[in-house]
Amino acid sequence: MKFALHFGNIAFSDPEGARRLVRLAEATGFDSVFAVEHVVFPDNYTSVYPYAPGGRLPGDPSVNFPDPLIWLTWVAAATTQLRFMTAVMILPQRNPLVLAKEVATLDYLSGGRIELGIGVGWLKEEFEALGIPFERRGKRADEYVAVMRVLWASDGASFAGEFVKFDKVSCNPKPVAKSVPIVVGGHSEAAARRAGRLGDGFFPSIGAQVDTMPLLDVVRRSAEQVGRDPAMVELILGCPGALPNSGFDPRGRRGAHRSGRGPPCAASDGVPARSRNDADHFRRGDHQALRERVRVQGPNSA
């Protein structure tokens, strides 16, 4: 099992704090740090935020929300081993050719340490402000994934889809591994099916107001239906029981299936997994406790 920290670019939006976070995360053995995205924060939105009981985004419009790719470029330059992921980027809001270029460049400059976590978005008012259709955003996201992978795979690439068309174009530099892992985020069956069908990973939110554990079976079934090995889809799950002062000892649950009760820290047998915790615990001064816990469990334990 590997361990990651979430909300890095919000908890540490300032330049020096961001560098302290990632250097400490790297020194203590974390696998990765995640950055989240919203381009704009509508003051008067009625869309329901699906990851909190009140249906509202935490914070207020004045909260710093650095662009994830630019923030990740800054922190990647301060590290050598730590991996980074957008968690998630709202894919239908992006031009897939421009995004393919940006992500490949970041992966190239960081030595292949980038993963692209994607979602389809929930905040309709943000789409409206950007002038992008909210409807059929799932179809758009699926096509954009295919577009980026075509551009990363080879030069002289062509694509003819519903939303994107181009003929014999090249986009360089290429990612170090000729592709970038794409992790699908979300709390719906549609997201789980997308992960099984085309994702390199699945990232259900621990804050979702529904039970996301059954979605893991949806991922497996969807992968099998298209002839993919479900074990190739990495699972990224929340692990609140590993946090300082949680009242649980994560050492007592190593290798266990996640039950949705107690300190869930692992996925099913044989499935690669990563546990996600919030970077904000670093800001609250829990550095030594997190250091001790990662020494106990290790980035590859369980």
Protein Blocks (a to p, Z undefined) as FASTA:
>chain_A
ZZddehklmmmmbfklmmmmmmmmmmnopabdcddddfbacfbbcbdcfkbfklpaehjf
klccddfklmmmmmmmmpckbccddddddfklpcfklmmmmmmmmmmmnoopaccdddeb
jalmlmmmnopafbhklmmmmmmmmmmmmmmmpghiacddfkbccehiadddddfkopac
dddedjbfklmmmmmmmpcbdcddfkbcbdfklmmmmmmmmmmmnopafklpccddddfk
lpghklpafklmgoiacehiajafbdcehiacdddddfklmmnopmmmmmmmmmmnopmg
ZZ
